[in-house]
Structure formats: structure tokens, C-alpha cells
Amino acid sequence: MKKLAGSIIVLLVLSIQLQAQKSEIFVKDSVAVRGYDVVAYFTKSTPVKGTSEFVHIWKGGKWYFANRENQETFKASPEKYAPQYGGYCAYGTAGGYKAPTDPDAWTVSDGKLYLNYNKKVMENWRKDQANFIDKANKNWPTVKLQE
């Protein structure tokens, strides 16, 4: 009986880990974009840390906002403000894989938010941004299904 209970616990833990890795949205501890307010990238042109006081759950992640106005703006049109490729690294997606992102490595282009692994990767990505966006757009339907 103890062996069965232990096996069930192991299976539950593994299934939770696999589901988290297969997420279409990059989350850390269930929080999207490491807790940064995605609306602020558009309205303030800078990364702004959100707070759990203003949270909205969307696509399995908790999205934090700096204020109620940004929270409501996101709720009304999440696809407009959510980062491309689920918040995974745009450069990585162009290369055909998922990679985590740094909220300080960002670009808004043509009304869309793109995040990168770090500032150095962001600099490389910006050198050929249009080409990388085209590749990432083509790769995303497959990449989003990866673990």
C-alpha cells in the first residue's frame, strides 16, 4: 500500500512538472513575464514590476499589473498586450526552441511586444529583427507544443 501511495505521488509530481514545461506561456512560479506589467511596455515604454494586488489569470498564468487601469486594459484585450510567442525568447523561437526571458530585454515593434533571453541576445535579435520575427512566426505553432 505504501508503495502504491508513493507511486501515485511521484506520478502527480511528474505530471505537474510536465504540464508546467509544456505551457504555451512562459511562467515562473505560475507568474507570467516574471511579474512585470505588460501594458506598461506600451504606455510607459519601460519595464514596470506589477503587484499581486492587480492580477489577472489568462492562459494558465498569473499576469501582474502596476495598477487597476493596466489590469483592466489587459483584460479587455490580452492578445494586444501579451508578449509574442507566449513570452518565450523571440530569438529562441526563431531558432526553433523555447527559452526563458528577461523582462529588461524587450522590444515593441509594430504594436507587438517581444522579449529576449537577455540584453545581449536582444541586441543580436534587433540586428535582423524582421527576419527573426518571420522565422519565429513560422516556428511558433510547433515550438509552443515543446516541453
N, C-alpha and C positions, 0 to 999 in steps of 0.2 A: 504493500500500500504506500509506504514512504517513497519507494522508487517511482511509482506512478505519479504521485503528487510532485515529486522533484522533476520528472519529465515534463509534466504539464507546465510547470513554472518556467522551465527552460524554453519550451516552445512558445509560450506567451512573450517572454522577453525577446526572443529572436524575431517573432512576427512584428513586434512593436519597432524594433530596430530596422527591420527591412522596410516597413512602411514609411518610416521617417526618411530613410535614404532614397526611397522612390518618390518622394514628394515633388510635385510639379513646382512648388515654391521653395526657395532656399530659406530654411528656418534654422534657428539655433535656439534650443530650449523652447520650441513652439512659437518663437517670435520671429516675424519676417523682418528682413533688412536690418537685423541686429538692433531693432527697436528705434530706428530712425523714421522720421516723419516724411513719407514720400511726397506728399503735397508740397512741403517746404522747398524741395528741389526746384519746383516750378515757380513758387511765389516769392521765395527769399533768395533763390539762386545759390543756396548753400545747404550743406547737411545740417539738420537740426534734430537733436535727440528728442524722441517722443516720450510719453509717460503712460503708465498703465491706467492712469485716470481717464485717458481718452483712447480707448481700444475698440477695434472692430475686427471681428473674426471673418476671414474671407479665404476661401480655398485652403482651409485647414491650418492657416497661420493666424497669429495674433498680430495685427497691424497697429502700431502705436503712433499717436499724433501729439503734437505740441499743444494743441488747443481744440476746442469743440468745433470751431469753424472748419478746420482742416479735416477733422474726423467726418463731419457731415458732407464735405466736398468729396471725399474719397468714397463714402457710402453711395453717393448719387452716381458716381461714375468710376468705379475701381479700375476698369481696364485702361482708362485715360491716364491714371497716375501710377499704377503699379509698374515696376521696372520690367523691361523686356526680358524674355527668357526666364521668367519666374524669379528674377533677382539673382540668378546664377551669373557667373562671369561671361560677359558678351564675347570676349576674346576666346575663352574656352569653348563656348558654344560654337563659335565659328570653326574651331578646331575639332569639333565633334564630341566634346565631353563636358561634363558638369564640373564646375569649380566654385568654391565659396567666394564671397566678395567682401570688399572693404567699403563701407559707406562713404569714405572720403575719396574713393576712386570712382568718379561719376562723370557722366556727360548727359546733357539734354540736347537732343538733336531732332529736328522736325517734330517737336512736341512729344518726344518719347524719351524715357529715362533708361539709360544704360549704366550698369555697374560693372566694375572690373575687380580682379583679384587683389591688386594693389596699384599704387600710383605709377610704378614703372611699367606694369602691363598696360595700364591706361594710356600712358604716353605712346607705347608701341601701337596700341589699337587705334589711337587717334591719327597716326601717320597714314593709315589706309582704311579709315573708318567706313566709307561707303562699301568697299569690297568686303570688309569683315561683317558688316550688317547683312549684306546679301547672302554671304555664306552661312551666317548664324540663322537667318530666317529660313533657309533651306534645311539646315540641320536640326532646328528646334523640334519638329514633330517626332524625330527619332530620339534625340538627346533627352527630351523631357521624360521618356519612358525608362531611361537608365537608372540604375541603382546608385 
